[in-house]
Amino acid sequence: MSTTTTATRAEYCVIACAEAWRDNGEVLASPMGTIPSIGARLAKRTFSPDLLLTDGEAMIVGLDGAAEGWLPYRRHLAMVTGGKRHVMMGASQLDRFGNQNISCIGNWQQPDRQLLGVRGAPVNTLNNPVSYWVPKHSTRVFVAKVDMISGVGYDSAAAAGPSATRFHRIPRVVSHLGVFDFATADRAMRLASVHPGVTVEQVQEATGFPLVLPAEVPYTREPTAEELRLIRTVIDPDVLRDREVPAA
């Protein structure tokens, strides 16, 4: 597949993140990270106008950033437990079935490194869709088995039974190399697309487990001219996206 666009790697990542919220309807987008935040705002301005955005505190905001409504914490929690939120979280480790670790590296009883802790990851993953953003794809992040489960993956949810699988869904994982999903019979991670300039071999080499590969791996879709204009002049004119994913 050939590409003629002048989009940067960071802009492909923005597009890939934005696509996570396509057809979500009226749900609260909760992006964690610069590029996911740009992606959520792009999605709302284009193909997902019903998305709800917040200022990260307690206000629902419009496209211009003006407050449109108050979102007290109790209502936020109600949206989480009711499945009316789609989070894009980060991951210190992520395995082939989508288990995520943000708690510690090494044995839990005596870890080599203490991280954030599980935070809201268990509740997020069991109650509403959760996607993941990894700005630096490597075998240190994409591991065969996470050291501790913070966010629940497909195998762990299945083992826990119907109460865990009822609302559990991981729509996609986006890294600076490509896009991944779990559209496989056993819910193992599949390489859905590579960003232009990246090869399948590069992605597999940077991944600590065998990825499921379709017969032909496509490129991440091209941004439209209007999407590039919005990213560059309206949403992120200060080019903060390049700090998270520098030009390849």
Secondary structure, 3 states (H helix, E strand, C coil): CCCCCCCCHHHHHHHHHHHCCCCCCCCEEEECCHHHHHHHHHHHHCCCCCCEEECCCCEEECCCCCEEEECCHHHHHHHHHCCCEEEEECCCEECCCCCEECCEECCCCCCCEECCCCCCHHHHHHHCCEEEEECCCCCCCECCCCCCCCECCHHHHHHHCHHHHCCCCCCCEEECCEEEECCCCCCCCEEEEECCCCCHHHHHHCCCCCCECCCCCCECCCCCHHHHHHHHHHHCCCCCHHHHCCCC
